[in-house]
Amino acid sequence: MWKRVSNFAELSWKLNNHKIIRKMSLIRNQGLINGEWVSSINSETFNVENPVDQSIITQVPDMNIDDTKLAINASKIAFDKFSKTTAKERSDLLRSWYNLMVKNSEQLAEILTKENGKSLAESRGEIKYGNSFVEWFSEEARRINGEILQAPMNNRELMIIKRPIGPAALITPWNFPHAMITRKVGAAIAAGCTCVIKPSEETPLTALALGKLAQDAGFPPGVINIITTGPKNSASVGKLLCEDPIIRVLSFTGSTNVGKILYKQCSSTIKRLSLELGGNAPYIVFNNSNIELAVNGAMACKFRNTGQTCVSANRFYIQNNVFDEFLNKFIQKINNDIKMGDGLSSSTTHGPLIKKSQIDNIENLVNDAISKGAKLHCGGKRLNNIGSLFYEPTVLTDVTENMNIYDREIFGPVAVLHRFDNEDDVLKKANSVPVGLAGYFWSNDVSQIFRVARKLEVGMIGVNEGLISCTEAAFGGVKESGLGREGSSHGIDDFIDIKYLCIGNIQY
């Protein structure tokens, strides 16, 4: 296997270099179209950077609409055969993919941390969470059952069968680059659909690594295609995925503003839509709550991924009698538990924000609030001694409606705490925004739990719990937070067409 070497130093270098190559084997710098790793047609690329220090990890193809058309056509050709596979075949394929992801979990976590910046512990958690969707849908594939209906006439038999809708376009975000792909692709493949995946320009490497493992698992060419696009081509590629009639369903996770654009662009072909859009989650703590647990839940709910999650607690409402206790314990917990730095360091709990525009927005919101009279309790500034994209965990009170941060989805490590008097008052405030993804509240009153849960205008609720996402649950929102559900037994619905059969003139 190894050439003979002249000295120990040379042998050591070769051994170490071989380990590095093996360790980086899932790093891909080409797109995946029809089972082939390819560069862009025009040979253009863009940089993938580590947000910790903006160092370049690698370059990937900046694919345009011509590259995307090739991927769409490949998905169409593959669909003609793949849609005819049995549920057992698709189940086995997903299970093989899942097994490879489990086997390569540590390497996937390292890639994710390098391009996203979150701590390695958080990345490992996401990989485990993301893998679970593929495992789940490998099992759900064999439970896509139709129905036998009761006919109104005795010479007819009526039934409903379920068929894959067609090639699917999947547009995924940077904050959970592994899990957002697996819970979409797992459902699509279980249903018998083929996919064109467009990952975020900030985090394409995780998607490409998953594509490599799918290839190793035996996915046929064209079943999974991955298009990488930089800022120049992202909008035009997204528009093509919406308007091309071959694509029959579009699944998107991202901001409400972008979701509205995609919604309009899909109208020309009346596509099926699955939209998981922005949130502005209320976090309510009633007087009868267990404050220790409420603070622990707030830490996980607010600061996971440095606050860059769509289900993050965004507007804290603390009832008057427990406000000071919650505030003091919350600040103490922040100071004791959060250690910011390079996510690859074992001592780091939280990493940087993803890009300059993100930290600029956070800084502007906080500075505006302070200038208008908000009270700063901790944080409130950049941590330039660590890196240019790090921002201190921040707590504000006395925030009023004239401040820009008042009703904004912050998407960063900033907690805004409001006082409230009574249940009716806080529900009115919690429901005052046009979105409704997740909401949280803490109470030890059983009647109050059911009352508040019914009245909160959100798609998901954590009651005495700050972390609510799991494979078994239906993930999605109401109002302007989106359409459809991901995960759970409902996750396949968006990738299925229902076909009704009426068989008449039967002679019994």
C-alpha positions as CSV (number, residue, x, y, z in Angstrom):
1,M,0.0,0.0,0.0
2,W,2.8,2.4,1.0
3,K,5.9,3.2,-0.9
4,R,9.1,2.5,0.9
5,V,10.4,5.7,2.6
6,S,13.9,6.6,3.6
7,N,13.3,7.9,7.1
8,F,10.8,8.0,10.0
9,A,10.0,11.6,9.5
10,E,8.9,11.0,5.9
11,L,6.8,8.0,7.0
12,S,5.1,10.1,9.7
13,W,4.3,12.8,7.2
14,K,2.8,10.3,4.8
15,L,0.7,8.7,7.5
16,N,-0.6,12.0,8.8
17,N,-1.4,13.3,5.4
18,H,-3.3,10.1,4.6
19,K,-5.4,10.6,7.7
20,I,-6.2,14.2,6.7
21,I,-7.3,13.1,3.2
22,R,-9.4,10.4,4.7
23,K,-10.9,12.7,7.3
24,M,-11.9,15.3,4.6
25,S,-13.3,12.6,2.2
26,L,-16.8,14.0,2.5
27,I,-15.8,17.6,1.5
28,R,-17.0,18.0,-2.1
29,N,-16.4,21.0,-4.3
30,Q,-18.7,20.1,-7.2
31,G,-22.4,20.0,-7.7
32,L,-24.3,16.7,-8.2
33,I,-26.4,16.3,-11.3
34,N,-27.6,12.9,-12.6
35,G,-25.2,11.0,-10.5
36,E,-22.1,12.9,-11.6
37,W,-20.0,15.4,-9.7
38,V,-19.8,18.4,-12.0
39,S,-18.5,22.0,-12.2
40,S,-20.8,24.8,-13.4
41,I,-21.2,25.1,-17.1
42,N,-19.5,28.5,-17.1
43,S,-16.8,27.3,-14.7
44,E,-17.6,30.0,-12.2
45,T,-17.2,29.4,-8.4
46,F,-17.8,31.1,-5.1
47,N,-16.0,30.8,-1.7
48,V,-17.4,28.9,1.2
49,E,-16.1,30.7,4.4
50,N,-15.7,29.7,8.0
51,P,-17.7,32.4,9.9
52,V,-15.3,32.2,12.9
53,D,-12.5,34.0,11.0
54,Q,-13.8,34.3,7.4
55,S,-11.1,31.9,6.1
56,I,-11.9,30.1,2.9
57,I,-12.8,26.4,3.4
58,T,-13.1,25.7,-0.3
59,Q,-14.8,26.9,-3.5
60,V,-17.9,25.4,-5.0
61,P,-19.6,25.9,-8.4
62,D,-21.7,29.0,-8.9
63,M,-24.4,27.3,-10.9
64,N,-26.9,29.2,-13.0
65,I,-30.2,28.5,-14.7
66,D,-28.5,26.3,-17.4
67,D,-27.0,24.0,-14.8
68,T,-30.4,24.0,-13.0
69,K,-32.2,22.9,-16.2
70,L,-29.9,19.9,-16.4
71,A,-30.7,19.0,-12.9
72,I,-34.4,19.4,-13.4
73,N,-34.4,17.3,-16.6
74,A,-32.3,14.6,-14.8
75,S,-34.9,14.5,-12.0
76,K,-37.7,14.1,-14.5
77,I,-36.0,11.2,-16.3
78,A,-35.2,9.5,-13.0
79,F,-38.7,10.1,-11.7
80,D,-40.2,8.0,-14.5
81,K,-38.4,4.9,-13.1
82,F,-38.1,5.8,-9.4
83,S,-41.8,6.5,-9.0
84,K,-42.4,2.8,-9.9
85,T,-40.2,1.4,-7.1
86,T,-41.9,-0.4,-4.2
87,A,-42.2,1.1,-0.8
88,K,-39.9,-1.6,0.5
89,E,-37.2,-0.6,-2.0
90,R,-37.4,3.0,-1.1
91,S,-37.4,2.1,2.6
92,D,-34.2,0.0,2.2
93,L,-32.6,2.8,0.3
94,L,-33.3,5.4,3.0
95,R,-32.2,3.0,5.6
96,S,-28.8,2.5,3.9
97,W,-28.4,6.3,3.7
98,Y,-29.3,6.6,7.3
99,N,-26.7,4.0,8.3
100,L,-24.0,5.8,6.4
101,M,-24.9,9.1,8.0
102,V,-24.7,7.5,11.5
103,K,-21.3,6.0,10.6
104,N,-20.0,9.4,9.4
105,S,-21.7,11.5,12.0
106,E,-18.5,13.0,13.5
107,Q,-17.2,14.1,10.1
108,L,-20.6,15.6,9.1
109,A,-20.6,17.5,12.4
110,E,-17.1,18.9,11.8
111,I,-18.1,20.0,8.2
112,L,-21.2,21.6,9.6
113,T,-19.3,23.5,12.3
114,K,-16.7,24.8,9.9
115,E,-19.2,26.3,7.5
116,N,-22.0,27.3,9.9
117,G,-19.9,28.2,13.0
118,K,-22.1,26.5,15.7
119,S,-20.3,24.6,18.4
120,L,-19.3,21.0,17.7
121,A,-21.7,19.9,20.5
122,E,-24.6,21.6,18.7
123,S,-23.5,20.2,15.3
124,R,-23.5,16.7,16.8
125,G,-27.0,17.3,18.1
126,E,-28.2,18.5,14.7
127,I,-26.7,15.5,12.9
128,K,-28.4,13.1,15.3
129,Y,-31.7,15.0,14.9
130,G,-31.3,15.2,11.1
131,N,-30.4,11.6,10.8
132,S,-33.6,10.6,12.7
133,F,-35.8,12.0,9.9
134,V,-34.2,9.6,7.4
135,E,-34.7,6.8,9.8
136,W,-38.3,7.8,10.4
137,F,-39.2,8.2,6.7
138,S,-37.5,4.9,5.9
139,E,-40.2,3.4,8.1
140,E,-43.1,5.7,7.0
141,A,-42.5,4.7,3.4
142,R,-44.2,1.4,4.0
143,R,-47.2,3.1,5.6
144,I,-48.4,5.2,2.6
145,N,-51.8,3.5,2.5
146,G,-54.8,4.2,0.4
147,E,-58.5,3.8,1.3
148,I,-61.5,1.6,0.4
149,L,-64.6,3.7,0.3
150,Q,-68.3,2.6,0.7
151,A,-69.9,3.0,-2.7
152,P,-73.4,4.5,-3.0
153,M,-74.4,1.8,-5.6
154,N,-74.0,-2.0,-5.3
155,N,-72.3,-2.4,-8.7
156,R,-69.4,-0.1,-7.9
157,E,-66.2,-0.2,-5.9
158,L,-64.5,3.0,-4.8
159,M,-60.9,3.5,-3.6
160,I,-58.3,6.1,-3.1
161,I,-54.7,5.5,-4.0
162,K,-51.7,7.7,-3.3
163,R,-49.0,8.4,-5.9
164,P,-45.8,10.5,-5.8
165,I,-46.5,14.0,-7.0
166,G,-43.4,14.4,-9.2
167,P,-39.9,16.0,-9.1
168,A,-39.5,18.1,-6.0
169,A,-37.4,21.3,-5.5
170,L,-36.0,21.7,-2.0
171,I,-34.6,25.1,-1.0
172,T,-32.9,24.9,2.4
173,P,-31.4,27.5,4.9
174,W,-28.0,27.9,6.5
175,N,-29.0,27.6,10.2
176,F,-29.7,23.9,10.1
177,P,-28.0,22.8,6.8
178,H,-28.2,19.1,7.7
179,A,-31.6,18.7,9.3
180,M,-33.5,20.9,6.9
181,I,-32.4,18.7,4.0
182,T,-32.9,15.3,5.6
183,R,-36.5,16.0,6.8
184,K,-37.4,17.2,3.3
185,V,-35.5,14.6,1.2
186,G,-36.5,11.8,3.6
187,A,-40.2,12.5,3.0
188,A,-39.8,13.0,-0.8
189,I,-37.9,9.8,-1.3
190,A,-40.3,7.8,0.9
191,A,-43.2,9.0,-1.4
192,G,-41.3,8.1,-4.6
193,C,-40.3,11.6,-5.7
194,T,-37.0,12.7,-7.1
195,C,-35.2,15.9,-5.8
196,V,-33.4,19.0,-6.9
197,I,-31.8,20.5,-3.8
198,K,-30.6,24.1,-3.6
199,P,-28.7,24.6,-0.3
200,S,-27.9,28.0,1.1
201,E,-24.9,29.7,-0.3
202,E,-23.4,29.9,3.2
203,T,-23.6,26.2,3.9
204,P,-23.4,24.1,0.7
205,L,-20.8,21.6,2.0
206,T,-23.1,19.8,4.3
207,A,-25.5,19.2,1.5
208,L,-22.8,18.0,-0.8
209,A,-21.6,15.6,1.9
210,L,-25.1,14.2,2.2
211,G,-25.2,13.8,-1.6
212,K,-21.9,11.8,-1.5
213,L,-23.4,9.5,1.2
214,A,-26.6,9.1,-0.8
215,Q,-24.5,8.1,-3.8
216,D,-22.6,5.6,-1.6
217,A,-26.0,4.3,-0.4
218,G,-27.0,3.3,-3.9
219,F,-29.4,6.1,-4.9
220,P,-29.9,5.9,-8.7
221,P,-28.6,8.8,-10.8
222,G,-30.9,11.8,-11.0
223,V,-32.9,10.9,-7.8
224,I,-30.9,13.4,-5.8
225,N,-29.4,16.4,-7.5
226,I,-27.7,19.3,-5.8
227,I,-27.3,22.8,-7.2
228,T,-24.8,25.2,-5.5
229,T,-25.4,28.9,-6.2
230,G,-23.7,32.0,-5.0
231,P,-25.4,35.4,-4.5
232,K,-25.2,36.3,-8.2
233,N,-27.3,33.3,-9.4
234,S,-29.4,32.4,-6.3
235,A,-32.5,34.4,-7.2
236,S,-32.7,33.4,-10.8
237,V,-32.2,29.7,-9.9
238,G,-34.9,29.9,-7.3
239,K,-37.2,31.5,-9.8
240,L,-36.6,28.7,-12.3
241,L,-37.4,26.1,-9.7
242,C,-40.7,27.8,-9.0
243,E,-41.7,28.3,-12.6
244,D,-40.5,25.2,-14.4
245,P,-43.5,22.9,-15.0
246,I,-41.5,19.7,-14.5
247,I,-41.1,20.6,-10.8
248,R,-44.4,19.7,-9.1
249,V,-43.7,20.6,-5.5
250,L,-41.5,23.2,-3.9
251,S,-40.4,22.9,-0.3
252,F,-38.7,26.0,1.2
253,T,-37.5,26.9,4.7
254,G,-36.5,30.5,5.2
255,S,-37.8,34.0,5.7
256,T,-41.4,35.0,5.3
257,N,-40.4,37.7,2.8
258,V,-38.6,35.3,0.5
259,G,-41.4,32.8,1.0
260,K,-43.9,35.3,-0.3
261,I,-41.8,35.8,-3.5
262,L,-41.6,32.1,-4.1
263,Y,-45.3,31.7,-3.5
264,K,-46.0,34.2,-6.3
265,Q,-43.5,32.6,-8.6
266,C,-45.1,29.2,-8.2
267,S,-48.5,30.5,-9.1
268,S,-48.0,30.1,-12.8
269,T,-47.7,26.3,-12.5
270,I,-50.0,25.8,-9.5
271,K,-47.3,23.9,-7.7
272,R,-47.8,22.2,-4.4
273,L,-46.1,24.3,-1.7
274,S,-44.5,23.5,1.6
275,L,-43.3,26.7,3.3
276,E,-41.7,26.8,6.7
277,L,-41.2,30.5,7.2
278,G,-40.3,33.1,9.9
279,G,-41.3,33.1,13.5
280,N,-41.5,35.5,16.3
281,A,-42.1,33.2,19.2
282,P,-43.6,34.4,22.5
283,Y,-42.1,33.0,25.7
284,I,-44.6,33.5,28.6
285,V,-43.8,32.8,32.2
286,F,-46.8,32.9,34.6
287,N,-46.5,33.7,38.3
288,N,-47.2,30.0,39.2
289,S,-44.3,28.7,37.1
290,N,-41.2,26.8,38.3
291,I,-38.7,29.7,37.7
292,E,-35.6,27.5,37.7
293,L,-37.0,25.3,34.9
294,A,-38.3,28.4,33.0
295,V,-34.8,29.9,33.0
296,N,-33.2,26.7,31.9
297,G,-35.8,26.4,29.1
298,A,-35.2,30.0,28.1
299,M,-31.5,29.4,27.7
300,A,-32.0,26.5,25.4
301,C,-34.8,28.1,23.5
302,K,-33.2,31.6,23.0
303,F,-29.5,30.9,22.6
304,R,-29.4,27.6,20.6
305,N,-27.3,28.2,17.4
306,T,-26.6,31.7,18.9
307,G,-30.2,32.7,18.6
308,Q,-30.3,31.9,14.9
309,T,-33.3,29.6,14.8
310,C,-36.9,30.2,13.5
311,V,-38.4,28.7,16.7
312,S,-36.2,30.8,19.1
313,A,-37.9,32.6,22.0
314,N,-38.1,36.1,20.7
315,R,-40.5,38.1,22.9
316,F,-40.3,37.2,26.6
317,Y,-43.3,38.0,28.7
318,I,-42.7,37.6,32.4
319,Q,-45.6,38.1,34.9
320,N,-45.0,40.9,37.4
321,N,-44.6,38.8,40.6
322,V,-41.7,36.7,39.2
323,F,-40.2,39.2,36.8
324,D,-37.2,40.2,38.9
325,E,-36.4,36.7,40.0
326,F,-36.5,35.4,36.4
327,L,-34.4,38.3,35.1
328,N,-31.7,37.9,37.8
329,K,-31.4,34.1,37.4
330,F,-31.5,34.4,33.6
331,I,-28.5,36.9,33.6
332,Q,-26.6,34.7,36.0
333,K,-27.2,31.7,33.9
334,I,-26.0,33.5,30.7
335,N,-22.8,34.7,32.5
336,N,-22.0,31.2,33.9
337,D,-23.0,28.9,31.0
338,I,-22.2,30.6,27.7
339,K,-18.7,30.4,26.3
340,M,-18.3,31.9,22.9
341,G,-15.5,31.0,20.4
342,D,-14.5,28.7,17.6
343,G,-17.0,25.8,17.5
344,L,-14.3,23.2,17.0
345,S,-12.9,24.0,20.5
346,S,-14.2,21.7,23.2
347,S,-14.8,24.6,25.6
348,T,-17.0,26.6,23.2
349,T,-20.8,26.5,23.7
350,H,-21.8,29.1,21.1
351,G,-20.3,30.3,17.9
352,P,-20.5,33.4,15.7
353,L,-23.3,34.8,13.7
354,I,-23.4,33.6,10.1
355,K,-22.4,36.7,8.2
356,K,-21.7,40.5,8.4
357,S,-25.2,41.5,7.5
358,Q,-26.5,39.5,10.4
359,I,-24.3,41.0,13.0
360,D,-24.9,44.5,11.6
361,N,-28.6,44.0,11.9
362,I,-28.3,42.8,15.5
363,E,-26.1,45.7,16.5
364,N,-28.4,48.3,14.9
365,L,-31.4,46.9,16.7
366,V,-29.8,46.9,20.1
367,N,-28.2,50.4,19.6
368,D,-31.6,51.8,18.5
369,A,-33.3,50.4,21.5
370,I,-30.7,51.7,24.0
371,S,-30.7,55.1,22.4
372,K,-34.5,55.3,22.9
373,G,-34.5,54.3,26.5
374,A,-34.2,50.5,26.7
375,K,-32.3,49.2,29.7
376,L,-29.2,47.0,29.0
377,H,-28.5,44.3,31.6
378,C,-25.7,42.4,29.9
379,G,-24.0,42.2,26.6
380,G,-24.7,44.8,24.0
381,K,-21.5,44.8,21.9
382,R,-19.4,42.8,19.5
383,L,-16.7,40.5,20.7
384,N,-14.0,41.6,18.2
385,N,-11.3,40.1,20.3
386,I,-12.7,36.7,19.3
387,G,-13.8,37.5,15.8
388,S,-15.7,40.0,13.7
389,L,-19.0,38.0,13.7
390,F,-19.3,37.4,17.4
391,Y,-21.9,39.3,19.5
392,E,-22.3,39.1,23.2
393,P,-25.5,37.4,24.7
394,T,-27.7,40.4,25.4
395,V,-30.7,41.1,27.7
396,L,-32.9,44.2,27.3
397,T,-35.8,45.5,29.3
398,D,-38.1,48.6,29.1
399,V,-38.4,48.1,25.3
400,T,-41.3,50.1,23.9
401,E,-43.2,50.1,20.6
402,N,-41.2,53.0,19.1
403,M,-38.1,50.8,19.1
404,N,-37.3,48.7,16.0
405,I,-36.6,45.6,18.0
406,Y,-40.0,45.6,19.6
407,D,-41.9,43.3,17.2
408,R,-39.0,42.0,15.1
409,E,-37.7,38.5,14.7
410,I,-34.3,39.1,16.1
411,F,-32.4,36.0,14.9
412,G,-29.5,36.5,17.2
413,P,-28.4,36.3,20.9
414,V,-30.6,39.1,22.2
415,A,-33.4,38.6,24.7
416,V,-36.1,41.2,25.2
417,L,-38.0,40.9,28.5
418,H,-41.5,42.5,29.0
419,R,-43.6,42.6,32.1
420,F,-47.3,41.7,32.0
421,D,-50.3,41.8,34.4
422,N,-52.8,39.1,33.4
423,E,-53.5,36.2,31.1
424,D,-55.8,38.1,28.7
425,D,-53.3,40.9,28.3
426,V,-50.3,38.7,27.5
427,L,-52.3,36.6,25.0
428,K,-53.3,39.8,23.1
429,K,-49.6,40.8,22.9
430,A,-48.5,37.3,22.0
431,N,-51.0,37.1,19.1
432,S,-50.3,40.6,17.9
433,V,-47.9,39.7,15.1
434,P,-48.7,38.4,11.6
435,V,-46.7,35.2,12.0
436,G,-47.3,32.1,14.2
437,L,-44.6,29.4,14.1
438,A,-43.8,28.4,17.7
439,G,-44.8,29.7,21.2
440,Y,-43.9,28.7,24.7
441,F,-45.4,29.2,28.1
442,W,-44.8,28.1,31.7
443,S,-47.6,27.4,34.1
444,N,-48.5,24.9,36.8
445,D,-52.2,25.5,36.5
446,V,-53.8,22.8,34.4
447,S,-56.8,24.8,33.4
448,Q,-54.6,27.7,32.4
449,I,-52.4,25.3,30.3
450,F,-55.4,24.3,28.2
451,R,-56.8,27.8,27.9
452,V,-53.6,29.4,26.8
453,A,-52.7,26.5,24.5
454,R,-56.0,26.9,22.7
455,K,-55.7,30.7,22.3
456,L,-52.1,31.0,21.2
457,E,-52.0,31.6,17.4
458,V,-49.0,29.4,16.6
459,G,-48.5,26.0,15.0
460,M,-46.3,24.5,17.7
461,I,-46.4,25.1,21.5
462,G,-44.0,24.2,24.2
463,V,-45.7,23.9,27.6
464,N,-43.1,23.9,30.4
465,E,-40.5,23.0,27.7
466,G,-38.1,25.0,25.7
467,L,-37.0,22.4,23.1
468,I,-39.9,21.0,21.2
469,S,-38.6,19.8,17.8
470,C,-38.5,16.0,17.2
471,T,-39.0,13.7,14.3
472,E,-42.4,12.4,15.5
473,A,-44.0,15.9,15.8
474,A,-45.5,17.9,12.9
475,F,-43.3,20.9,12.4
476,G,-44.9,24.0,10.9
477,G,-46.8,27.2,11.5
478,V,-50.0,29.2,10.9
479,K,-50.7,32.7,9.5
480,E,-47.6,34.0,7.7
481,S,-45.3,31.3,9.1
482,G,-46.1,29.0,6.3
483,L,-48.0,26.1,4.7
484,G,-47.8,22.4,5.4
485,R,-46.0,20.3,8.0
486,E,-42.6,18.5,8.1
487,G,-41.7,15.4,10.0
488,S,-44.3,13.2,11.7
489,S,-46.8,11.0,9.8
490,H,-47.9,14.2,8.0
491,G,-44.5,15.0,6.5
492,I,-45.1,12.9,3.4
493,D,-48.5,14.6,2.5
494,D,-46.9,17.4,0.5
495,F,-45.2,14.9,-1.8
496,I,-48.3,12.8,-2.5
497,D,-51.2,13.1,-5.0
498,I,-54.5,11.5,-4.0
499,K,-56.1,9.6,-6.9
500,Y,-59.7,8.5,-6.7
501,L,-60.8,5.3,-8.6
502,C,-64.5,4.5,-9.3
503,I,-64.9,1.0,-10.8
504,G,-68.4,0.6,-12.2
505,N,-70.7,-2.0,-13.7
506,I,-69.3,-4.8,-11.6
507,Q,-71.3,-8.0,-11.9
508,Y,-71.6,-9.8,-8.5
